[in-house]
Amino acid sequence: MELGELVGRRPFPAAGLLLSLTRRCPLTCAHCSTGSDMTARQEPEAASLVRFVRSFTGTDRPDVVMLTGGEPLLLPGLVRELSAAARAAGSRTALLSGMFFARSRHIPAPLLRAIGEVDHFSASLDLHHEREVPRADVFRAVHRIRELGVAVSFHLTGTGADDPYLAEVTRAVEEEFGGRVPSLVNEVRAFGRAASWAAPARTGPAGDAVSPCAMAAWPVVAFDGTVLACCNQDTVDRRPAPAHLRLGHIATDDWAAVRRRAVESPVLRMIRTVGPAHLAARSGVPAVGGYCEGCRSLGGDARVAADARSVAAGPAGALLDLAAARQGAAEGAVGVVRRHGCAAYAPLVAAGAPDGVPGGSR
């Protein structure tokens, strides 16, 4: 499964699921949005995660399960178990790693077996990661992973389109891998350890501008097992979670219940279709903070819920949601990144894919 195919599914409600396996990580990168380190002990109960993934069926499952953290490869056995359970229902898995293991000349066997079980492997690489894991080591490990037959990509992060580091590292990836390995480029967000120094990466639309949010399409299992409708780090970390963004908990809910709430919620349908700013404006609700903070504030207002029900409840709302997803899909993976990532580098998400082919066979 190539990166372009994975990202291209982002606009479709419940087409993907993000699992935060642990907040622990051997690295202490200065920009870490989750504030992960080896002293962190927050992680969902492994048995509950496995049970949740085993609740997938052949007719009711996400297309993609994204394994992340912290560092998911601190739990290689769990990665293998979750990948096997997902595959049994027809889902594919992708994993994002900080590449701590690349500092060794050889990838440890348990990690290599876990990596070989996923359908896509993404390596984090940026200025802060390079201070802990040298680029040459990361490149060597990625070459080894490609030899396993696993599709690979880079998750690159910088301060924006004019960041000289991004210009240099994207050239280096191109030269090292001959344009055959794609990259998803994002901007540093002011969350976690970056909250004290990072500038806002982007601002939301002003007034009642229509700006659909595909980030409200895929459920996210947070570090405490709560299932959220959004991957914004404030939503993942802050409690209590806004009612309209809370989809359940893996200890008590199965995938069918979570998917149903994600897909059928009129408020979430409106956020995915027109965005929170437009929804607030049409509901007569004063703007609160920026785009994401404004979204968090919507859950407690009865006017928002009533307006969303009047437009997006029932079959008519389902069609509205599907139309928005198809419009997002028509823009392709590059369009998704232009909207939610670092727009200047969006074309790199499709690097290496043959013309007209969004992804590979695995």
C-alpha positions as CSV (number, residue, x, y, z in Angstrom):
1,M,0.0,0.0,0.0
2,E,1.7,3.2,-1.2
3,L,1.5,6.5,0.7
4,G,-0.7,8.1,-2.0
5,E,-3.3,5.4,-1.7
6,L,-3.3,5.7,2.1
7,V,-3.7,9.5,2.1
8,G,-6.2,9.5,-0.7
9,R,-8.6,7.6,1.6
10,R,-8.5,10.3,4.2
11,P,-11.7,12.2,3.2
12,F,-13.9,9.0,3.5
13,P,-15.6,8.7,6.9
14,A,-14.3,5.6,8.8
15,A,-12.2,4.5,5.9
16,G,-9.3,4.5,8.4
17,L,-8.6,4.1,12.1
18,L,-5.6,5.5,14.0
19,L,-4.4,3.5,17.0
20,S,-2.0,5.2,19.6
21,L,-0.3,2.1,21.0
22,T,1.8,3.9,23.6
23,R,3.1,7.3,24.6
24,R,6.5,5.9,25.4
25,C,9.4,6.7,23.1
26,P,13.2,6.3,23.4
27,L,13.7,9.7,21.7
28,T,13.1,13.2,23.2
29,C,12.7,15.3,20.1
30,A,12.1,19.0,20.9
31,H,9.1,19.2,18.6
32,C,7.2,16.1,19.8
33,S,3.5,16.8,19.7
34,T,2.7,14.1,22.2
35,G,5.6,15.0,24.6
36,S,6.6,11.3,24.5
37,D,9.6,9.9,26.4
38,M,10.5,6.6,28.2
39,T,9.0,7.8,31.5
40,A,5.5,8.1,29.9
41,R,3.3,5.3,31.0
42,Q,0.0,6.1,29.2
43,E,-1.1,3.4,26.8
44,P,-4.3,1.6,26.0
45,E,-4.7,-1.8,27.4
46,A,-3.2,-4.2,24.8
47,A,-6.0,-6.8,25.3
48,S,-8.6,-4.1,24.7
49,L,-6.9,-2.9,21.5
50,V,-6.7,-6.4,20.1
51,R,-10.3,-7.1,21.0
52,F,-11.4,-3.9,19.3
53,V,-9.5,-4.7,16.1
54,R,-10.9,-8.3,16.2
55,S,-14.4,-6.7,16.2
56,F,-13.9,-5.8,12.5
57,T,-15.8,-8.0,10.1
58,G,-15.3,-8.6,6.4
59,T,-18.3,-6.2,5.7
60,D,-17.6,-3.7,8.5
61,R,-14.0,-2.6,8.8
62,P,-11.7,0.3,8.1
63,D,-9.6,0.1,4.9
64,V,-6.5,1.2,6.8
65,V,-5.4,0.9,10.4
66,M,-2.6,3.3,11.3
67,L,-0.3,2.3,14.2
68,T,1.4,5.1,15.9
69,G,2.5,6.4,19.3
70,G,4.9,7.4,20.9
71,E,6.9,4.7,19.4
72,P,4.8,1.7,18.4
73,L,7.8,-0.5,17.7
74,L,8.5,-0.6,21.5
75,L,5.6,-3.2,21.3
76,P,6.6,-5.4,18.4
77,G,4.5,-8.3,19.5
78,L,1.4,-6.1,19.7
79,V,2.1,-4.7,16.3
80,R,2.2,-8.2,14.8
81,E,-1.0,-9.2,16.7
82,L,-2.9,-6.1,15.6
83,S,-1.7,-6.5,12.0
84,A,-2.8,-10.1,11.9
85,A,-6.2,-9.3,13.3
86,A,-6.7,-6.4,10.9
87,R,-5.6,-8.5,7.9
88,A,-8.1,-11.3,8.9
89,A,-10.9,-8.9,8.3
90,G,-9.5,-7.4,5.1
91,S,-8.0,-4.3,6.6
92,R,-4.4,-3.1,5.8
93,T,-2.0,-1.6,8.4
94,A,0.5,1.2,8.3
95,L,3.0,2.1,11.0
96,L,4.8,5.4,11.8
97,S,8.1,5.1,13.6
98,G,10.7,7.5,15.0
99,M,13.4,5.1,13.9
100,F,15.2,4.8,17.2
101,F,16.4,1.3,16.2
102,A,18.2,2.6,13.2
103,R,21.2,3.7,15.3
104,S,22.2,0.0,15.3
105,R,23.8,-1.4,12.2
106,H,21.2,-4.2,12.1
107,I,17.4,-4.0,12.8
108,P,16.7,-6.3,15.8
109,A,14.8,-9.5,14.7
110,P,11.6,-8.9,16.7
111,L,11.3,-5.4,15.1
112,L,12.1,-6.7,11.6
113,R,9.3,-9.4,12.0
114,A,6.8,-6.7,13.2
115,I,7.7,-4.4,10.3
116,G,7.3,-7.3,7.8
117,E,3.7,-7.7,9.0
118,V,2.5,-4.2,8.1
119,D,1.5,-3.0,4.6
120,H,3.1,0.4,4.8
121,F,6.0,1.7,6.9
122,S,6.6,5.4,7.4
123,A,9.8,6.8,8.9
124,S,9.9,10.1,10.7
125,L,12.7,12.4,9.6
126,D,13.3,16.0,10.5
127,L,15.8,18.3,12.1
128,H,14.9,17.2,15.6
129,H,14.9,13.5,14.9
130,E,18.3,13.8,13.1
131,R,19.8,15.2,16.4
132,E,19.0,11.8,17.9
133,V,19.2,9.4,15.0
134,P,21.6,10.3,12.1
135,R,20.1,10.5,8.7
136,A,22.5,8.0,7.2
137,D,21.3,5.4,9.7
138,V,17.7,6.1,8.9
139,F,18.3,5.8,5.1
140,R,20.2,2.5,5.7
141,A,17.3,1.1,7.7
142,V,14.7,2.2,5.1
143,H,16.7,0.4,2.4
144,R,16.6,-2.7,4.5
145,I,12.8,-2.4,5.1
146,R,12.3,-2.0,1.3
147,E,14.1,-5.3,0.8
148,L,11.3,-6.9,2.9
149,G,8.8,-5.9,0.2
150,V,7.1,-3.4,2.5
151,A,6.0,-0.1,0.9
152,V,7.8,2.8,2.6
153,S,7.6,6.5,2.9
154,F,9.0,9.4,4.9
155,H,7.1,11.7,7.3
156,L,9.0,15.0,7.1
157,T,8.4,18.0,9.4
158,G,9.6,21.5,9.2
159,T,8.6,25.1,9.9
160,G,6.9,25.8,6.6
161,A,7.4,26.2,2.8
162,D,10.4,28.5,3.2
163,D,12.3,26.2,5.7
164,P,15.7,25.5,4.2
165,Y,15.9,22.2,6.0
166,L,12.8,20.9,4.1
167,A,14.3,22.0,0.8
168,E,17.6,20.1,1.6
169,V,16.1,16.9,3.1
170,T,13.6,16.4,0.3
171,R,16.5,16.7,-2.2
172,A,18.4,14.1,-0.2
173,V,15.5,11.7,-0.1
174,E,15.1,12.1,-3.9
175,E,18.8,11.4,-4.5
176,E,19.1,8.5,-2.1
177,F,16.0,6.6,-3.4
178,G,15.9,7.8,-7.0
179,G,12.4,9.4,-6.6
180,R,10.9,6.0,-5.7
181,V,10.0,6.8,-2.1
182,P,7.2,9.3,-1.4
183,S,7.1,11.8,1.5
184,L,4.3,13.4,3.5
185,V,5.5,16.8,4.6
186,N,3.9,18.6,7.6
187,E,4.5,21.7,9.5
188,V,5.5,21.7,13.2
189,R,2.5,22.2,15.4
190,A,2.5,24.0,18.7
191,F,1.6,21.0,20.7
192,G,3.5,18.9,23.3
193,R,7.1,20.0,23.7
194,A,6.8,22.3,20.7
195,A,4.0,24.3,22.5
196,S,6.6,26.5,24.1
197,W,8.4,27.6,21.0
198,A,6.6,26.7,17.7
199,A,4.6,29.4,15.9
200,P,1.1,28.4,14.6
201,A,1.6,26.4,11.5
202,R,-1.5,27.8,9.7
203,T,-4.6,29.7,10.6
204,G,-8.1,28.6,9.9
205,P,-10.5,30.4,7.5
206,A,-12.0,33.7,8.5
207,G,-15.7,34.3,9.1
208,D,-18.1,31.7,7.7
209,A,-15.8,30.4,4.9
210,V,-16.5,26.8,3.8
211,S,-13.5,24.7,4.6
212,P,-14.3,20.9,5.0
213,C,-12.2,19.1,7.6
214,A,-11.1,15.6,6.5
215,M,-9.4,15.2,9.9
216,A,-12.8,14.5,11.4
217,A,-13.2,11.4,9.1
218,W,-11.0,8.8,10.8
219,P,-11.6,7.7,14.4
220,V,-8.6,7.9,16.7
221,V,-7.9,5.6,19.7
222,A,-6.1,7.9,22.3
223,F,-3.6,6.9,24.9
224,D,-6.3,6.3,27.5
225,G,-8.4,4.1,25.2
226,T,-10.9,6.9,24.4
227,V,-12.0,6.9,20.8
228,L,-12.1,10.4,19.3
229,A,-13.4,11.7,16.0
230,C,-10.3,13.9,15.3
231,C,-6.5,13.5,15.4
232,N,-5.9,17.1,16.6
233,Q,-3.5,16.7,19.5
234,D,-5.6,18.9,21.9
235,T,-8.5,16.6,21.2
236,V,-6.5,13.5,21.7
237,D,-5.0,14.7,25.0
238,R,-7.4,17.1,26.7
239,R,-10.1,15.8,28.9
240,P,-13.0,15.9,29.1
241,A,-13.3,15.5,25.3
242,P,-16.0,17.5,23.6
243,A,-19.2,15.5,23.4
244,H,-19.4,15.7,19.6
245,L,-15.8,14.5,19.2
246,R,-16.1,11.5,21.6
247,L,-17.0,8.3,19.9
248,G,-16.6,5.8,22.7
249,H,-14.0,3.7,24.5
250,I,-12.3,0.5,23.4
251,A,-13.1,-1.1,26.8
252,T,-16.8,-0.9,26.2
253,D,-17.4,-0.3,22.4
254,D,-16.7,-2.3,19.3
255,W,-15.8,-1.0,15.8
256,A,-19.4,-1.2,14.6
257,A,-20.6,1.2,17.4
258,V,-17.7,3.6,16.8
259,R,-18.1,3.6,13.1
260,R,-21.8,4.2,13.3
261,R,-21.4,7.2,15.6
262,A,-18.6,8.6,13.4
263,V,-20.6,8.2,10.2
264,E,-24.1,9.1,11.4
265,S,-23.4,12.2,13.6
266,P,-25.0,15.2,12.0
267,V,-22.5,17.6,13.6
268,L,-19.5,15.5,12.4
269,R,-21.1,15.3,8.9
270,M,-21.3,19.1,8.8
271,I,-17.7,19.5,10.0
272,R,-16.5,17.1,7.3
273,T,-18.7,18.9,4.7
274,V,-18.4,22.6,5.4
275,G,-16.0,22.8,8.3
276,P,-16.5,24.1,11.9
277,A,-16.2,27.8,11.1
278,H,-19.0,27.7,8.6
279,L,-21.2,25.5,10.9
280,A,-20.7,28.0,13.7
281,A,-21.6,31.0,11.6
282,R,-24.7,29.5,10.1
283,S,-25.8,28.4,13.6
284,G,-25.4,31.9,15.0
285,V,-22.6,30.9,17.3
286,P,-19.8,33.4,18.0
287,A,-16.3,32.3,16.8
288,V,-14.0,30.9,19.6
289,G,-10.3,30.9,18.9
290,G,-8.9,29.4,15.7
291,Y,-10.2,26.7,13.4
292,C,-9.6,23.7,15.7
293,E,-10.4,25.5,19.0
294,G,-13.6,26.7,17.4
295,C,-14.5,23.1,16.5
296,R,-13.9,22.0,20.1
297,S,-16.4,24.7,21.3
298,L,-19.2,23.5,19.1
299,G,-20.2,20.4,21.2
300,G,-21.8,22.3,24.0
301,D,-24.1,24.5,22.0
302,A,-27.7,23.3,21.4
303,R,-28.0,25.7,18.4
304,V,-25.2,23.9,16.6
305,A,-26.8,20.5,17.2
306,A,-30.2,21.6,16.0
307,D,-28.9,23.2,12.9
308,A,-26.8,20.2,12.0
309,R,-29.8,17.9,12.5
310,S,-31.9,20.0,10.2
311,V,-29.4,19.6,7.4
312,A,-27.3,16.5,7.9
313,A,-29.5,13.9,9.7
314,G,-30.7,10.8,8.0
315,P,-30.2,9.7,4.4
316,A,-29.9,13.3,3.1
317,G,-27.0,13.9,5.4
318,A,-25.4,10.7,4.4
319,L,-25.5,11.8,0.7
320,L,-24.1,15.2,1.7
321,D,-21.2,13.5,3.5
322,L,-20.5,11.2,0.6
323,A,-20.5,14.1,-1.9
324,A,-17.9,15.9,0.3
325,A,-15.8,12.8,0.5
326,R,-15.9,12.2,-3.2
327,Q,-15.0,15.8,-3.8
328,G,-12.0,15.4,-1.5
329,A,-11.0,12.2,-3.2
330,A,-11.2,13.8,-6.6
331,E,-8.5,16.2,-5.5
332,G,-6.4,13.1,-4.7
333,A,-3.8,12.6,-2.1
334,V,-2.0,15.8,-3.2
335,G,-5.1,17.8,-2.6
336,V,-5.5,16.4,0.9
337,V,-1.9,17.4,1.8
338,R,-2.4,20.8,0.2
339,R,-5.3,21.4,2.6
340,H,-3.9,19.8,5.8
341,G,-0.1,19.5,5.4
342,C,2.7,21.7,3.9
343,A,1.1,22.7,0.6
344,A,4.4,23.5,-1.2
345,Y,5.6,19.9,-0.8
346,A,2.2,18.2,-1.5
347,P,3.2,16.5,-4.8
348,L,5.8,14.4,-2.9
349,V,3.0,12.3,-1.4
350,A,2.6,10.7,-4.8
351,A,6.3,10.2,-5.7
352,G,7.2,6.9,-7.0
353,A,3.7,5.7,-8.0
354,P,3.3,4.8,-11.7
355,D,1.1,7.3,-13.7
356,G,-2.5,6.6,-13.0
357,V,-1.8,4.2,-10.2
358,P,-2.5,5.6,-6.7
359,G,-0.8,2.8,-4.8
360,G,0.9,-0.5,-4.9
361,S,-0.5,-4.0,-4.6
362,R,0.4,-4.6,-1.0
